[in-house]
């Protein structure tokens, strides 16, 4: 599954609820998941790390969807030839 396919999957499954929650509320859920990922990274359970990475990615897709951002297009700044350096 590509990033675009995953983002579309998340959109089809959750968009009505996510769009009603709005950006601010969704961002809070995203931050909570990032916190859970931080806890998992501090631990030794690989399954927990995997689950939390998946949750963070899903919530990032949700934020992108409700803000009309195509993540595959957005990451082009890292994948197109000629991009150099770090911000």
Buried (B, 14 or more C-beta within 10 A) or exposed (E): EEBEEBBBEBBEEBEEEBBEBEBEEBBEBBEEBBEBBEEBEEEEEEEBBEBBBEBBBBBBBBBBBBEEBBBBEEEEEEEEEEEEEEE
